[in-house]
Structure formats: C-alpha cells, structure tokens
Amino acid sequence: MPSTTPTEPTQHGGLSQNERKILWLIRRHGPMPRAELAQATGLSAQAVTNITRELIAAGLLDAEGERKRGKVGQPLRPLALAPEGALFLGLKVGRRVAELVLVDFAGQTRQILVLPHAYPHPDAIRDFAASGTARILSGLTQVQRGRLSGMGIASPFYLWDWAPEMQPWRGRDLRAELAESLDMPVWLENDGSCACGAEMMFGTEDLPRDFLYFYIAHFAGGGVVLDGRLRLGPSRNAGAMGSYPVPGGRQVLDVASVSVLEMALARELPLNDAEWDLAPAIVREWLDESARVLSHAALGAVAALDLPLVVIDGAMPAGLRGALVRATAASLAGMRHHGITLPEVRAGTLGRRARTLGAAALPLGAGFMPGGSFSAPRPGRNGHETQGAPVRSPDDR
C-alpha cells in the first residue's frame, strides 16, 4: 500500500492551535466578527485581536467583510478567509478519469485538469500529475507559488484488486514518486476517506460529531467520523464501507455501485450528471437492492458505534442521490433494530466534487485545521467550539 504522509512540514505548519481554531470557525460558519470569535473560543477579546491581527498580516484573513450591526456600539466588521491566503493541489485517481485541481484557501476550485482513461495506469497518472502541476504553476505569480502548501492524492487502496489491467499498481508508491519529482509535500489517503473529509470541511450543512459516510461512485466507499475527527485506522482504511460484507457472500460494492447500474443498462453513464438518461424500471431495482445493502451496513455500524447520522453522497445526479437516501432510510426503518436508535439518513452536499476537494483538503487540513488532518474543535461549555482548553503562551496566542 502506498505511504500516506509527506516528509516535509507545510508552509504554515507553525500555526498555533488557537490560530487554527479561529480559521476553522470562520471556515465552517462564514465571516465572523472578533466578538463572536472570542465568545466561541473562550479566548479573551485582546487575545482574539492579537491572533486575528497576525492572521491578517499573514494573508490568511481578510478584514474587508461587510460590517454588521451589534447590539450596542459601533458596527462589527466580520473577518473572512482570504482566498489567496494559501493554495492547494488535489489529485483524484478514479476508475474512468483522473482530475487535478488547484483549490484556494476559501475552498474554491481555481483550475481543473482532466485525464480520461480506460483504466488508470500509475505511469500515466504520475506523468499527468507532473505535467499538470507544471502547467498550473506556470499561470501563478511568484507570490502565489510561495503560498502553495502541497498536493493531496485521493486514491482507492488495493487498486490491483479491481481488474487484471490494474496489476501495475502493485508495489507502486505514487505519493513518494510525486513528492520527489515535484519537490513539494504530498499526502495520499483513501478516496472514500477524502470524500468524507471534504464533507466535513466544505459541506454546506451542519454535521454532528459522529457520523457514517457512504460515497457511491463506480465502486462504493466511505468513511467514519468519531468525536469530530475522520478516523483512518491503523492501516488508514477505516470506514471502507464498500468492502462491508452483506448477505449472499457479497460486499456493498457488489451491489450499491454505479458500475452495477451501468451493467444493468448495458452502457457507461456520462460523466456529466445532466446527461444521465435512466430507464425507470432498472433504476427502481437498483435503488431497492442498493438501499437493502446500505441499510444492512449502516445498521451494523450504528450498532457498534451508536452513530446518529448516515450521509450518502456520490458521483450521480442529485435526484438519484436523493432517491437513494429515501430508499435507504425506508429500508432501515423496516429492519429489526430492537435496542438500536436508528440514525437520520441525509444526502451529502458535494457530489462529484467530493473526492477531488478531499484530496486538496489533505494539505489544507495538515497546515490549518485544529489538531491537523480532518478534525474539528470540541464543543465546550454553553455550546462553544473549542479544541480542549485554549492554548496560551505568554502573549496569549
């Protein structure tokens, strides 16, 4: 299996936990005035002023947000993430297509390059990433290049198990190869874990601190979040829900995958969701079978971990994703679940963008998230978000 972590620190690896905490709060809740940041973190107003002043000087926060009226006194100026504060590369290795993106500090995709293929080959992916990075860098200013924090890779693990054509992946370390050729920090994690982390970081809905995540693409995958942190496990393959065993000697991916729907249709589906044209009878059968195995896997995970939410996302049109969510919720409700509190089932919010954004989120999380990687501050007293007790140095940073 490829190694996953870079050998060098990121540019902003020296940020304190309080600085990261403030950046996280603004990322999740949008622009916030200093007074609200002080209330949410438990830090003093002076400490927040000092921290945010340094973050503005570092180019990570923008003080040009629209003023809003407080209860008394002068209008409050919210602080926003500065899009140019940092830049990140994300590489997704998919069954039919590879994507390389440049993402800014606000989470917006600046550039995207695409490589279609019959099967991904490690040499072709390596060369695509190297040439694509050179192309992207050529369009950046010297200042922007200095703010590039590295590359993240979202790739399925055990690629050689897909098909005989995938055997060249056995023994290859794409992360190490690209780190050497690109001369920058490179991370690599399972694509399902990356998609789950992207929902945490860039998703448009509030999430509980514990949830299960399914991502339905050519094959099914997933992730699990516990106590506000994406759990990767000792082999960095936790939440591999596509491999979850289901009745009939099968796994989830044998049923609830886009490839299964394509086999029933006898054709490949377009990469553009708007171009999907599905036979209703085939879709109903796929939804019923997929919901049955997803609910079986979800109930097992909930029984073990007491999870209040199941998120289902995937590389499919929003309407089909919504139908799969409803079918899975109905299937769960019909299962024997004495002694288990059934979770809410909800659609993810990123769709096809999840894995690529999740790849770019790897360097973002390592350099700027509280605790590093995909994690969120703990809820403190009165619902405030904290990362344990505030980290204080003599200057209250």
C-alpha positions as CSV (number, residue, x, y, z in Angstrom):
1,M,0.0,0.0,0.0
2,P,1.3,3.5,-0.8
3,S,2.8,5.6,2.1
4,T,0.5,8.4,3.0
5,T,2.3,11.2,4.7
6,P,4.7,13.9,3.5
7,T,8.3,14.1,4.6
8,E,8.3,17.9,4.9
9,P,6.3,20.4,7.0
10,T,3.8,22.7,5.3
11,Q,4.5,26.4,4.9
12,H,2.1,27.3,7.8
13,G,2.9,24.2,10.0
14,G,3.8,26.6,12.8
15,L,0.3,28.0,13.4
16,S,-0.8,27.7,17.0
17,Q,-3.9,25.7,17.9
18,N,-5.8,28.9,18.6
19,E,-4.9,30.3,15.2
20,R,-6.1,27.1,13.6
21,K,-9.3,27.1,15.7
22,I,-10.2,30.6,14.6
23,L,-9.6,29.7,10.9
24,W,-11.8,26.6,11.4
25,L,-14.7,28.6,12.9
26,I,-14.7,31.1,10.1
27,R,-14.5,28.2,7.5
28,R,-17.5,26.5,9.0
29,H,-19.7,29.4,9.9
30,G,-18.7,32.1,7.4
31,P,-17.3,35.6,8.2
32,M,-17.4,36.3,12.0
33,P,-16.6,39.5,14.0
34,R,-13.9,39.3,16.7
35,A,-16.5,39.4,19.4
36,E,-18.2,36.3,18.2
37,L,-14.8,34.6,17.8
38,A,-14.0,35.4,21.4
39,Q,-17.3,34.0,22.6
40,A,-16.9,30.8,20.5
41,T,-13.4,30.1,21.5
42,G,-13.4,31.2,25.2
43,L,-10.4,33.4,24.5
44,S,-10.2,37.0,25.7
45,A,-11.1,39.8,23.4
46,Q,-7.5,41.0,23.5
47,A,-6.2,37.5,22.6
48,V,-8.5,37.3,19.6
49,T,-7.5,40.7,18.5
50,N,-3.8,39.8,18.7
51,I,-4.4,36.4,16.9
52,T,-6.5,37.8,14.1
53,R,-4.2,40.7,13.5
54,E,-1.4,38.2,12.9
55,L,-3.6,36.1,10.7
56,I,-4.4,39.2,8.6
57,A,-0.7,40.1,8.4
58,A,0.0,36.6,7.2
59,G,-2.6,37.0,4.5
60,L,-4.9,34.3,5.8
61,L,-7.8,36.5,6.9
62,D,-9.5,39.4,5.1
63,A,-10.8,42.3,7.2
64,E,-12.8,43.8,4.3
65,G,-16.0,41.9,5.1
66,E,-19.3,43.8,5.2
67,R,-20.0,45.5,8.6
68,K,-23.0,44.2,10.6
69,R,-24.7,45.9,13.5
70,G,-24.1,44.6,17.0
71,K,-26.5,45.0,19.9
72,V,-24.8,48.2,21.1
73,G,-21.9,50.4,19.9
74,Q,-20.2,50.5,16.5
75,P,-21.0,48.1,13.7
76,L,-18.8,45.0,13.8
77,R,-16.6,44.1,10.9
78,P,-16.6,40.3,10.2
79,L,-13.4,38.6,9.3
80,A,-13.4,36.3,6.3
81,L,-10.9,33.7,4.9
82,A,-8.6,35.3,2.4
83,P,-8.8,33.2,-0.8
84,E,-5.2,34.0,-1.7
85,G,-4.0,33.0,1.8
86,A,-2.9,29.5,0.7
87,L,-3.3,27.3,-2.3
88,F,-3.5,23.5,-2.6
89,L,-3.3,20.9,-5.3
90,G,-5.6,17.9,-5.3
91,L,-5.3,14.8,-7.4
92,K,-8.2,12.3,-7.7
93,V,-7.4,8.8,-9.2
94,G,-10.7,7.5,-10.4
95,R,-11.8,4.4,-12.4
96,R,-12.6,6.3,-15.6
97,V,-11.0,9.7,-15.0
98,A,-8.2,11.4,-13.1
99,E,-8.6,15.0,-12.0
100,L,-6.0,17.6,-10.9
101,V,-7.3,20.8,-9.2
102,L,-6.0,23.9,-7.7
103,V,-8.1,25.0,-4.7
104,D,-7.7,28.3,-2.8
105,F,-7.9,28.9,0.9
106,A,-11.7,29.6,0.7
107,G,-12.3,26.2,-0.8
108,Q,-13.0,27.4,-4.4
109,T,-11.6,25.5,-7.3
110,R,-9.3,27.8,-9.4
111,Q,-8.3,25.3,-12.1
112,I,-9.2,21.7,-13.0
113,L,-7.4,19.4,-15.5
114,V,-8.9,16.1,-16.5
115,L,-7.4,12.8,-17.8
116,P,-9.9,10.2,-19.1
117,H,-8.7,6.6,-19.3
118,A,-10.0,3.1,-19.8
119,Y,-8.1,2.1,-16.7
120,P,-5.7,4.3,-14.6
121,H,-2.1,3.3,-15.1
122,P,0.5,4.5,-12.5
123,D,2.9,5.9,-15.1
124,A,0.1,7.8,-16.8
125,I,-1.2,9.2,-13.6
126,R,2.3,10.2,-12.4
127,D,3.0,11.9,-15.7
128,F,-0.4,13.6,-15.8
129,A,0.1,15.0,-12.2
130,A,3.6,16.2,-13.0
131,S,2.8,17.9,-16.3
132,G,-0.5,19.3,-14.9
133,T,1.3,20.8,-11.9
134,A,3.8,22.4,-14.2
135,R,1.0,23.8,-16.3
136,I,-0.8,25.2,-13.2
137,L,2.3,26.7,-11.7
138,S,3.1,28.4,-14.9
139,G,0.0,30.5,-14.5
140,L,0.7,31.6,-10.9
141,T,2.6,34.6,-9.7
142,Q,5.7,34.2,-7.6
143,V,3.7,35.2,-4.5
144,Q,1.0,32.6,-5.3
145,R,3.7,29.9,-5.8
146,G,5.0,30.7,-2.4
147,R,1.6,30.1,-0.9
148,L,1.2,26.6,-2.4
149,S,1.1,24.2,0.5
150,G,1.5,20.9,-1.3
151,M,-0.6,18.2,-3.0
152,G,-3.1,15.7,-1.7
153,I,-4.0,12.5,-3.5
154,A,-7.3,10.7,-3.2
155,S,-7.0,7.2,-4.5
156,P,-8.6,3.9,-3.8
157,F,-6.4,1.5,-1.9
158,Y,-5.7,-2.0,-3.3
159,L,-6.1,-0.8,-6.8
160,W,-4.7,-4.1,-8.1
161,D,-7.8,-5.9,-6.9
162,W,-10.0,-4.0,-9.4
163,A,-9.1,-5.9,-12.5
164,P,-6.1,-7.7,-14.2
165,E,-5.4,-4.4,-16.0
166,M,-4.6,-2.8,-12.6
167,Q,-1.7,-5.1,-11.7
168,P,0.9,-2.4,-12.4
169,W,-0.2,-0.6,-9.3
170,R,1.1,-3.4,-7.0
171,G,4.2,-2.2,-5.2
172,R,4.0,1.4,-6.6
173,D,4.2,4.4,-4.2
174,L,2.6,7.2,-6.1
175,R,2.9,9.6,-3.2
176,A,6.7,9.2,-2.9
177,E,7.2,9.4,-6.7
178,L,5.4,12.7,-6.9
179,A,6.9,14.1,-3.8
180,E,10.3,13.5,-5.3
181,S,9.5,14.7,-8.8
182,L,7.5,17.8,-7.8
183,D,9.8,18.7,-4.8
184,M,6.8,19.5,-2.6
185,P,5.0,17.8,0.3
186,V,2.5,15.2,-0.9
187,W,-0.2,13.3,1.1
188,L,-2.2,10.3,0.0
189,E,-5.3,8.8,1.5
190,N,-8.2,6.5,0.5
191,D,-10.6,8.3,-1.8
192,G,-13.6,7.4,0.3
193,S,-11.9,8.9,3.4
194,C,-11.1,12.0,1.4
195,A,-14.7,12.4,0.2
196,C,-15.8,12.1,3.8
197,G,-13.3,14.7,5.0
198,A,-14.4,17.1,2.2
199,E,-18.0,16.9,3.5
200,M,-16.7,17.8,7.0
201,M,-14.6,20.7,5.7
202,F,-16.5,22.1,2.7
203,G,-20.0,20.7,3.1
204,T,-22.9,23.1,3.3
205,E,-24.8,21.6,6.2
206,D,-24.0,21.3,9.9
207,L,-22.9,17.8,10.9
208,P,-22.8,16.0,14.3
209,R,-19.5,15.0,15.8
210,D,-20.2,11.3,14.9
211,F,-21.5,10.0,11.6
212,L,-21.1,7.3,8.9
213,Y,-20.5,8.2,5.3
214,F,-21.1,6.4,2.0
215,Y,-19.7,7.5,-1.3
216,I,-21.3,5.8,-4.3
217,A,-19.2,6.1,-7.5
218,H,-18.0,3.5,-10.0
219,F,-17.5,1.4,-6.8
220,A,-18.8,2.2,-3.3
221,G,-16.6,3.5,-0.5
222,G,-17.0,5.6,2.6
223,G,-15.6,6.9,5.9
224,V,-16.4,7.3,9.6
225,V,-16.2,10.4,11.8
226,L,-16.0,10.0,15.6
227,D,-15.7,12.8,18.1
228,G,-15.4,15.3,15.3
229,R,-12.4,13.6,13.6
230,L,-12.2,11.5,10.5
231,R,-10.9,8.1,11.7
232,L,-8.4,6.5,9.4
233,G,-7.4,3.4,11.4
234,P,-4.0,1.7,11.7
235,S,-4.0,0.7,8.0
236,R,-5.6,4.1,7.1
237,N,-8.6,2.2,5.6
238,A,-11.2,2.7,8.3
239,G,-14.7,3.3,7.0
240,A,-14.1,1.1,3.9
241,M,-17.9,0.7,3.6
242,G,-17.7,-0.6,0.1
243,S,-16.0,-3.7,1.4
244,Y,-18.6,-4.3,4.2
245,P,-19.9,-7.9,3.9
246,V,-23.6,-8.3,3.2
247,P,-25.9,-11.4,2.9
248,G,-25.3,-13.6,-0.1
249,G,-21.5,-13.7,0.2
250,R,-21.2,-10.2,-1.3
251,Q,-19.9,-6.8,-0.3
252,V,-21.6,-3.4,-0.5
253,L,-19.7,-2.5,-3.6
254,D,-21.0,-5.6,-5.5
255,V,-24.5,-4.0,-5.3
256,A,-24.5,-0.3,-4.5
257,S,-22.1,0.9,-7.1
258,V,-22.6,2.9,-10.3
259,S,-20.8,0.1,-12.2
260,V,-23.7,-2.2,-11.3
261,L,-26.2,0.3,-12.6
262,E,-24.2,0.6,-15.8
263,M,-24.1,-3.2,-16.2
264,A,-27.9,-3.3,-15.9
265,L,-28.2,-0.5,-18.5
266,A,-25.6,-2.2,-20.7
267,R,-23.8,1.1,-21.2
268,E,-21.5,3.6,-19.5
269,L,-23.1,6.6,-18.0
270,P,-21.9,10.1,-18.9
271,L,-19.6,12.0,-16.5
272,N,-22.0,14.9,-16.8
273,D,-24.9,14.3,-14.5
274,A,-27.2,16.4,-16.7
275,E,-26.8,13.8,-19.5
276,W,-28.0,10.8,-17.5
277,D,-31.0,9.1,-19.1
278,L,-32.1,6.2,-17.0
279,A,-34.8,3.5,-17.5
280,P,-37.2,3.8,-14.6
281,A,-37.6,0.1,-14.1
282,I,-33.9,-0.5,-13.9
283,V,-33.4,2.4,-11.6
284,R,-36.1,1.2,-9.2
285,E,-34.5,-2.3,-9.0
286,W,-31.0,-0.8,-8.4
287,L,-32.4,1.6,-5.7
288,D,-34.1,-1.3,-3.9
289,E,-31.1,-3.5,-4.0
290,S,-28.7,-0.7,-3.1
291,A,-30.8,0.5,-0.2
292,R,-31.0,-3.0,1.2
293,V,-27.2,-3.5,1.4
294,L,-26.6,0.1,2.5
295,S,-29.1,-0.2,5.3
296,H,-27.6,-3.5,6.4
297,A,-24.1,-2.0,6.5
298,A,-25.3,1.2,8.2
299,L,-27.2,-0.7,10.9
300,G,-24.1,-2.8,11.7
301,A,-22.0,0.4,12.0
302,V,-24.7,2.1,14.2
303,A,-24.9,-0.9,16.5
304,A,-21.2,-0.8,17.0
305,L,-20.7,2.9,17.3
306,D,-24.1,4.5,18.1
307,L,-23.9,6.9,15.2
308,P,-26.8,9.5,14.9
309,L,-26.3,10.2,11.1
310,V,-25.6,8.4,7.9
311,V,-24.6,10.6,4.9
312,I,-24.9,9.2,1.4
313,D,-23.2,11.1,-1.5
314,G,-21.8,10.0,-4.8
315,A,-20.9,10.6,-8.4
316,M,-24.5,10.8,-9.6
317,P,-27.3,13.3,-10.2
318,A,-28.8,14.9,-7.1
319,G,-32.2,13.5,-7.9
320,L,-30.9,9.9,-7.9
321,R,-28.9,10.6,-4.8
322,G,-32.0,11.8,-3.0
323,A,-34.0,8.8,-4.1
324,L,-31.2,6.5,-2.7
325,V,-31.3,8.4,0.6
326,R,-35.0,7.9,0.9
327,A,-34.9,4.3,-0.1
328,T,-32.1,3.6,2.4
329,A,-34.0,5.4,5.2
330,A,-37.1,3.3,4.5
331,S,-35.1,0.1,4.4
332,L,-33.5,0.9,7.7
333,A,-36.9,1.6,9.3
334,G,-38.1,-1.8,8.2
335,M,-35.2,-3.7,9.7
336,R,-35.3,-5.4,13.1
337,H,-33.5,-2.8,15.2
338,H,-34.5,-3.5,18.8
339,G,-32.1,-1.9,21.2
340,I,-30.7,0.4,18.5
341,T,-31.5,4.0,17.8
342,L,-32.0,4.4,14.1
343,P,-29.9,7.2,12.6
344,E,-31.0,10.0,10.4
345,V,-30.1,9.4,6.7
346,R,-29.1,12.5,4.8
347,A,-27.7,13.3,1.3
348,G,-24.2,14.7,1.0
349,T,-23.7,18.1,-0.5
350,L,-20.6,17.9,-2.7
351,G,-21.5,15.2,-5.3
352,R,-18.8,14.6,-7.9
353,R,-16.5,17.2,-6.3
354,A,-16.1,15.4,-3.0
355,R,-13.1,13.2,-3.7
356,T,-11.1,15.9,-5.6
357,L,-11.8,18.5,-3.0
358,G,-11.0,16.0,-0.3
359,A,-7.6,15.4,-1.9
360,A,-6.8,19.2,-1.8
361,A,-8.1,19.3,1.8
362,L,-5.2,17.0,2.9
363,P,-2.5,19.7,2.8
364,L,-5.1,22.3,3.9
365,G,-6.1,20.2,7.0
366,A,-2.5,19.4,7.9
367,G,-1.4,23.0,7.9
368,F,-4.6,24.8,9.1
369,M,-7.0,22.5,10.9
370,P,-7.1,22.2,14.7
371,G,-5.3,19.0,15.5
372,G,-4.2,18.6,11.9
373,S,-5.8,16.5,9.2
374,F,-9.6,16.2,9.2
375,S,-10.7,17.3,12.6
376,A,-12.9,19.8,14.3
377,P,-12.8,21.6,17.6
378,R,-14.6,20.0,20.5
379,P,-17.8,21.6,21.8
380,G,-17.1,23.4,25.1
381,R,-19.3,25.0,27.7
382,N,-22.5,26.6,26.5
383,G,-22.1,25.0,23.1
384,H,-18.9,27.0,22.3
385,E,-16.5,25.2,20.0
386,T,-13.1,24.6,21.5
387,Q,-10.1,22.2,21.0
388,G,-9.8,21.4,24.6
389,A,-8.5,24.2,26.8
390,P,-7.3,27.3,25.0
391,V,-3.6,27.1,24.2
392,R,-1.9,30.1,25.7
393,S,1.6,31.4,25.5
394,P,2.9,34.5,27.3
395,D,1.4,36.8,24.6
396,D,-1.9,34.9,24.9
397,R,-1.6,33.4,21.4
